Amino acid sequence: MASPNSISLQVTVHIDPSNVDRFLEAFKPVYEKTIAEPECTFFELYQDPQSLGTLSWVENWSETKEWLLKNQVTKEYYREYFAITEPMFVKPREIKLLHRLGEPLTMVKRANGRLLD
């Protein structure tokens, strides 16, 4: 099993497809800062091929929900990102926070993409 402090944050936003490039411009700097956090163990962004304005991402963290809410989502670098992106939403943001079960039911092949130590 994963550590009892291991969580997965799953987020989906819905924006007008014409705003996807603008959204990604605002998203990229926050993504870079987030993956640099030592507690962030995984981050991947997805796009719905049937609805190009629907973007989802998964962030795995080696800490608790309480830690995430108190220490991570309150970081200054999210403020500008929220100010730029939230007006683009055509539907409310969807957030799901899950406890990771981990081994033996976790697998990532190198062919999945860039792996960092």
C-alpha positions in Angstrom: 0.0 0.0 0.0 1.0 3.6 -0.5 1.9 5.7 2.5 -1.2 6.7 4.5 -0.2 10.3 3.6 -0.3 9.6 -0.1 -3.1 11.3 -2.0 -4.2 11.9 -5.5 -5.8 15.2 -6.5 -7.9 15.0 -9.7 -9.1 18.2 -11.3 -11.2 18.9 -14.4 -11.9 22.3 -15.9 -14.2 23.2 -18.7 -13.3 26.1 -20.9 -14.2 27.4 -24.4 -11.9 25.5 -26.8 -10.8 28.9 -28.2 -9.2 29.6 -24.8 -7.2 26.4 -24.5 -3.9 28.0 -25.7 -4.4 30.9 -23.3 -5.2 28.6 -20.5 -2.1 26.5 -21.1 0.1 29.6 -21.1 -1.2 30.4 -17.6 -1.1 26.7 -16.5 2.5 26.0 -17.5 4.4 28.2 -15.0 2.2 26.8 -12.1 2.8 23.2 -13.4 6.6 23.8 -13.4 6.5 25.2 -9.8 4.2 22.4 -8.6 6.3 19.6 -10.0 9.3 21.2 -8.3 7.7 20.7 -4.9 9.3 17.7 -3.2 6.0 16.4 -2.0 4.6 16.2 -5.6 5.3 12.7 -6.9 3.3 12.7 -10.1 1.6 15.2 -12.4 -0.1 14.6 -15.8 -2.5 16.7 -17.9 -5.2 15.3 -20.2 -7.5 16.6 -22.8 -10.9 15.1 -23.8 -10.7 14.4 -27.6 -14.5 14.8 -27.8 -14.5 18.2 -26.0 -11.2 20.0 -26.5 -12.1 22.6 -23.8 -12.3 19.8 -21.1 -8.9 19.5 -19.5 -8.2 17.2 -16.6 -5.1 16.6 -14.5 -3.9 14.2 -11.8 -1.4 15.3 -9.1 -0.1 12.7 -6.6 1.2 14.0 -3.3 3.2 12.3 -0.5 1.3 14.3 2.1 -2.2 14.4 3.7 -5.3 16.3 2.5 -4.8 18.6 5.5 -1.2 19.4 4.5 -2.2 20.0 0.9 -5.0 22.5 1.8 -2.9 24.3 4.4 0.5 24.4 2.7 0.2 23.8 -1.0 -3.0 25.3 -2.5 -2.3 28.5 -0.5 1.0 29.2 -2.2 1.3 32.6 -3.8 2.0 31.3 -7.3 -1.6 30.0 -7.6 -3.2 33.5 -7.3 -2.3 34.9 -10.7 -3.1 31.5 -12.3 -6.6 31.5 -10.7 -7.2 35.2 -11.6 -6.4 34.5 -15.3 -8.0 31.0 -15.7 -11.2 31.1 -13.6 -12.9 33.6 -15.9 -12.4 31.1 -18.7 -14.5 28.4 -17.0 -17.8 27.6 -18.8 -18.7 25.2 -16.0 -17.6 24.9 -12.4 -14.2 23.2 -11.8 -14.5 19.6 -10.6 -12.1 18.4 -7.9 -11.7 14.9 -6.4 -9.3 14.0 -3.7 -8.5 10.3 -3.3 -6.3 8.2 -1.0 -3.8 6.2 -3.1 -3.7 2.5 -2.5 -0.3 2.1 -4.3 1.6 -1.3 -4.4 0.8 -3.8 -5.6 -1.7 -2.0 -7.8 0.5 0.7 -9.2 2.5 0.5 -12.4 4.2 3.1 -14.7 6.2 2.0 -17.7 9.0 4.1 -18.9 7.2 4.2 -22.3 4.4 6.2 -20.6 6.6 9.3 -20.7 9.3 11.2 -19.0 10.2 9.7 -15.6 12.1 11.7 -13.0 13.9 10.6 -9.9 
